[in-house]
Amino acid sequence: MIEPEIAFANLTDDMDLAEDFLKYLMSYALENCREDLEFLTQREINEEKSKPANERHEMSLIDRLEFVVNNPFERITYTEAVDLLRSLGHEHEWGDDFGAEDETVLASQFDRPVMVHRYPAACKAFYMKNDPDDPKLALCVDVLAPEGYGEVIGGGQREDDLQVLREKIAAHELPFDPFEWYLDLRRYGSVPHAGFGMGIERMVAWLCGIHHVRETIPFPRMLERTTP
């Protein structure tokens, strides 16, 4: 995982950084790994020939990466995402987290990554800060990549109030001892902050047009190899 934590940042700052970060990675690859991407693009073209016409990509791998770099990500709230799923005939209860199938359906409605933000606080980690405008929501975001790659980034604004954090730990019926070091970060002074985690293997899969994440893991465990 890549896990930045940003001081004096709110959810909007966090989302802006996540988008800039992903675009930087793609820009770097396009500039410095062009030959590799051209090879992967040609491999994809060869694979596409065996697929039905309606399942083929409209743009090549390189074209898709350049499109993502040059266009803003979509941003929708969790509630808007639920409404979109329902409009497509998918039953989803407000308050439930999204599964892999839900994320695939949502992402398929956009031609670029979509950032879903402000999930119900009840289905997110206790350390996510609640939205002051609607306390039942958490100031969090998931970045869903197109083409079925799913969530590549998850993050949000952290709760920086010591008392609120203690109340949340108690509400989740968690033991306090394992979190004392975390509480100390607030007890002895803190600032508003946010952060996110990016899955390296899933990002590499999306960047390279590879649909099996196991092909992007440096030392995968397989039936024929259980040790590196």
N, C-alpha and C positions, 0 to 999 in steps of 0.2 A: 504494500500500500504506500501511496504518497499521501502524507497527512500534514498539510500546513495549518497553522493556527495563527490568526491575525488579530493583533491588538487594536482596540478602538474601532472595531468593525461591526456592522449590523448585518442583517440578512441580505439586503441589497448589495452591500459591499462584497459579501461572500459569493453571491451569485455572479457578480461582475467578474471577480477573480477566477472563479471556476470556468466561466466562458472564455476569458482571456487565456487561461492556462491551457485549455484544450486546443484552442486555436493556435497557440504558440507551438505546441507539440506537433501539430499537423504542418504548420508552416516550416518548422525546422526539418521535418522528414521530407517535405516536398523540395526543400532547397539542398539538403545534404545527403539524402538517400534516394535521389531520383532514379538511379539505375535499378535499385532494388524494387522500387514502386512500379517501374515500367515492366520489370519481370513479372511481378505479381499481377499487374493489370493484364498482361498477355495470357498468363495462366488462367485468370478469371474469364477472359474472352473465350478461350478454348473450352472451358467448362460450361459456359453459357450456351454453346452450340447444341449441347445435348438436352437443354431444357425447353419446355414449351415456350412459345413466343411471349405469352402473358406473364411468365415468371422471370423473364430476363431483365437485367438492369437497363434502365433507359440511358444512364451515363456510365462511363468507365470509372474504375476505382480512383484514378488520379483526378478526373473531373469532379467526382463526388467530394473528394477531400478539398479541392479548391473551392467548391461551392460552399462547404461548411465554413471555411476560413473567411470567405468574403460576404457572409450573410449573418445577421443576428439570429441567435437562438430564439425559439418560441418560449414563452413563459406563460403558464396557466396555473391557477390555484387547484388544490386538491378537489374542491367542490366542483369547479369547472370540468375537471377530469372525470369525476363521477358522472356528471350530466352527459359528457361526451360518450362515455361507455354505454350508458343507458340508451342514448339516442341510436347507438349502433346495435342495440338488441342484447347487450350484455348486462345481466342482473348484477348489481353491486350495491351492497348496503353502505350508506354513509357511515363512516367510522371504522370500516375495515381497511386494513392495509392492502396495497396492490400486490398481487402475485406476478409471477413471470409472464403468464398469459395476458393478464391485464396490461402490463407494461408493453408487451409486444403490440397489442391492439392499439394502445394509445400512440405509441411511437409511429405506427404505420400510417397515422392520419397526417403526418407532417413530413416535409421533405428535408428536414434538418433536425438537430437535437431539440428536444423539448424539456424545459425545466419545470417540474411540478413542485409547487411550494405551498407551505402552510397546510400540512397534514393535521389530522386530529391529534391533539397532544397525547391522548390515551394510547395510541398505537406507536408512539415514538419514545426514545430513550428519556429517562428522567432528567438528564442534564440539558435537554433542549429548552430554551427560554420560551415561555408562553407569549402569544401575541397580545400586547396590551389593549388592542382594539377588540379582541375576541379571545378571551382566555382559554376557550376550549380548543384553540388551534396552537400549534407549535411553529416557531419561526425556523422552519427547516426546508430543505430542498433536495430533490433527487433529479439528476440529469439522466434522461433516457436517450440512448443513442438510437438512430434509425436502423432499419433493416434487421430488427430482431436481436440486436446486441444487448439490449436491456440497460440496466442501471450501471453507469460507469463512474458516477460520482454521487455520494450522499453526504450531506452536511447540514450546517445551520448555525444559528447564533446560540451561544452557550448561556446557561443561567449563571449570572455573576453575583446574585444576592445569596449570602450564606444561609439566612433563615429560610428562604424559599427552597433552597436546595435541600436543606435538612427535612423540610416538610414533604418534599417529593420523594426522598429516599424512604421516609416512613410510610407514605401512601402506597409505595410499590412493595412494602413489606420486605425491604432489603436490610441486611445487617449493616450497622454503621462502621464497625471496625475496618473492613476492607477499604472504606472510602474516606478514612480520616485524613490521609495525605491529600486527597482531592479537596476535601473541605478546607484544609489548611491554606490552599491556594486562594480561597476567598476570605478565610478568617483573618489573614495577615495582609489583606489589601489586594484588590483586583481592579480590572477595568473591563468595560464592555468588550467582548471578543467573539469571534466566530471562526469556523474552520470547516474542513471537509476531508474526505478520504477518497482517493481515486484508485480503483483496482488496476494494477499494472497489466496483468495478463488480459483482462477484458478490453482494456484500451488498445493494447497491441493487436488483439484480434480484430477490432473495429478498424484500426489504422491500416491493417494489411489485408482486409477483406477475407479473413479466415473465420469460418463459422464454428469451429471446434476449439474452445478455449484451451483444451489440453495440448494443442499444437503450439501454443504460445508460452507454456510453462517450461522454464529451464530444465527442471528435473522431474517430469511427471511420473506418477506411479501408474503402471499399466499391468495387464495380466502377465506379460512376459518380463516385466522389470519392476520389482517392488522396492529396489534400493537405487540411489543415484548411480 
